Amino acid sequence: MRAAYRILRVLSSYRAAARQRAARPLTRKEKHDDVSKTARRTMRNPVLRRAARPNANARHTGGRPEGGAGPLCSADRRAAAVSAGRCARPKQSRRARRNGCRGCTAGTAGRYGADGTQGWQQRGTDLSRSGRRRHCPCRRNGTDLRDGDGPEAHAIGASRADCHDGDVRQDTGRASRAGTAGCGPPDPGLLVSAFSQANPTIAIRGISNTFSQIGVNKPVGIFVDDVFIPRNSAASFELFDLESIAVLKGPQGTLFGRNVTGGAIVINTRQPDPDGFSAEAELSAGNHGEKQVRGIVNVQLGDVTALKLSTSLRQRDGLGRDRLTGREQDDIDSQNFRAQIMTRIAPQLTATLSADYSDDRNGGRTLSSDTLGDDGDTRTSELGVEQRYARIISGASAKLVWRLPAGEVTSVTAYRKSQSGEDYSGVGASYTLLTAGSQSITRDADQIGTFSQELRYASPKWASGDFVAGLYYANENGDRQLATRGLAARTGALTGSTLAEQSVASRSVAIFADGVLHLPAGFDMTLGARYTRDRKEASLLRTDLLRSANTFAVNGLSEEWSELTPRAVLGWTPRPNLLAYLSVARGFTSGGFNADASSVAAFRKPFDPETVNNFELGMKSQWLQNRLRINASLFRMKYSDKQELVNNTLTGILSIVNAGKATVDGSELEVAWKAASWLDLSANAAWLDGRYDSFVVGTVNNSGNPLSNSPRRQAGVAASVTYPVSFGYLVGAASYAWKDSYNTGAANDPNLQLPAYGLANLSAGVESLDRRWRLLAWVKNVGDTEYLLTRSTQVVRARYVGEPRTFGVSLKASF
């Protein structure tokens, strides 16, 4: 805390010097330099360049901003983006704010993307020419309407009073942050839970898998600043400098990087700003010993270069404990660091270099028995073993953007490395409490290194349409050591001890293209395709320390899969601010090897890829001068060769198999209303019906069962307040999210059924008139609802519950 105080004093001195400079009139040279900087910002940004041209978007809007009226600042050319519909209230330079620029006073922000038809990019989307999503700096609470790789792109937005920054928490399934009450209602199609610290479960519209084997592809992908995160054990992390989170639903891959079948979570951090020095610091404290320090510093290094440093340090006592050992569980000890530097190498060439490092440790999960040894408290476990979890993640990336009259070329080069290890009990009770069977204790450690290279070309925005094309290459090398031992009931005698040393090398090469053609009468036709070729090489050394005859080694297995996945979207714009679309897309998840196999035959036989055909009909609209947003969709997904984990009763081996066919039908509704200049309201609801059409493996027949991790109904409401008063603003937020009951297994075992639950979050505080500081009190899980993340039926029934009620205060200052 003393170090944090010294940092705040240094930053305050910088800010005081800046205020002294701001107090005097501008010289002629400074005015000239200010105009020159504005011009350079305009040339760097393709959206601003298009907006600066006469009638840049006259074809669709008559050259007038759709987001509402307001005095536009002549000192800051960012306001020209309003003419292109990029943002209803553009970000202003500090110089412009000093000169009294008010920007745009539009109501609900968030511009239309075609959400599947790039043709709406010219009509007011925030999608960049490179085909990636640009994020509106003044996005309000609710859901942005933006382009994505499909008509299912949604952003989890928030108002200033709620959460612009946050950490991705695996227990709530949405962005949240210490110090706030969450980010409004979570996306209705997203579910995030956990089996253990190293194995979070992420599902979009009921599509997920719980495979922990190395080298296995997931149907839901995580992307951070255009870089794919290959392993779920590295997918739960904190980001203080978070700009936005977007949830893309359905098959992805014709616009960017790695392909997925279920959807993607796209995370973007704030970029360095060459306009000058800025800094933010936040201190949080709460119950359960919650302590957190967050900071971000942006430094101008010349006219065309900027450096941004950010960090997040967090500690929390354990929410649970093992009553047999007295050790804390579900505690937090997290350190996160990120550095980014952005520079303009040439007039049309910019480069952004990034590096990050994080270190997370805790005492493992609180798996509490509800049978043998149960003391009635879900916050205590009866495991009797020393659980622990540790993870180190690091990475570096380089992004080059070359803007030419003939289009824009983007290169993203990245290397990611993660190391994680977890010791845990798979059985919910100590062997001392068991009457039969044994207690299984697992040590799971993996090391993943991934190199990726993406090259994209985006054409100019012609009157007839535009297109994006690219190449993608990924090289992943993963090693995993899975040690399992069994302790006999009552005696603790060693009944089994195995070590599986798994190694999988994966190579993926793809070419993709996506283009839009503007048709008469307000129609747009988008066509895209991706060709992917994946190759995997696998080795397994399985050592049985008690029965050496069961030891085996298999090296050099190799298999290759390829697939062409097309996509087509027909969009119709009968009037401004109304889009109807019909889309068809195909997705592909490559096959792999059962690296957890306990026999040579099971390891040698690979499982095949799964494919999905996604059909969607939807509408995205804004009404009442853009103060009301209504989005609705109906969808159907047809799966073939769906990959599932099955305990084959004929062989007794747990293996990944191609279960057969499955169908997912669903609908979603999202509403956001700016009820007043100081009040934002939002609500959403989702209905889902996913079932296995054909699922027969040996004597296992799960045909007709509901898909695992697919609650039938979900709903949420949220409100955000920023009320002006004489001394500043009263700020606050409230949200409530409800999930229906769902099963975590394909067998529909009633012992694995998780009951329905609802969670409420609240925050309230004050903010200064210049928005340089904010004091906020927050409560999460207001009702102290006890909800389950997962159940276990291994030997005894047990459950793992989510976080209880937490509360605290946060102080945030900007310099």
Disulfide bonds with the S-S distance in Angstrom:
Cys163-Cys183 1.92
